[in-house]
Amino acid sequence: MNQIIKNTIILFVITLVAGICLGTVHDITLDPIAQAQEAAATKTYQEVYPDAASFDEPQELADAVTAAADSISEWGFGKVTINDAKEALDASGNQIGYLITSTSAESYGGNVQIAVGISNEGELTGIGFLSISDTPGLGMRAKEPDFKDQFIGKKAENLEVTKTGASADNQIEAISGATITSKAVTNATDAAIYFVANCLAQ
């Protein structure tokens, strides 16, 4: 009986020490991980909106994102969400457009989160990927220029995916063998476009 109690105490102490160590490691690595994620996101923002010197998130944009959550399911773009909205600013601090982060839950690999740049003139400055988990050689090709560069310079209007060659200004050529992912990315882009056009004061 004493041996059982002794073993139980030893096991408890080992578990306690391991838990404390894991918690300490987690706390130590939390900030560096967050900083690395923020740096990666900032790099994507700059690629999406190269003319912007900085990005700002005034409270009214944050409020608009919160308000949009109640009606986004009615927009007609599937399972999408607007995660974040920023103003794109030039070197003098003038607002030249918007940087919208949106997510579609209908990519082949699950969620795909993108950043979408939209200028004040109503053109897409580009899209960039913040998160995507898809099939290598298929859906992951969405990150390649052949697909994502199609969005650059498009008018900020409802886009659609085609598998037969983009013949209209609002069409995006699907990735061969990855139509589901192509549609998810395009829906996330359309949601960002709709948000700017309908949820922000112009």
Protein Blocks (a to p, Z undefined) as FASTA:
>chain_A
ZZmmmmmmmmmmmmmmmmmmmmmmmmmmmmmmmmmmmmmmmmmmmmmmmmbmbdcddfkl
mmmmmmmmmmmmmnonajaddfbdcddddfkopafbdcdddddfkbfnlpadddddddfk
opafbdcdfbdcddehilmmmmpmklmmmmgopacddddddfebpabfkbccddehilmm
mmmmmmmmmmmmmmmmmmpcZZ
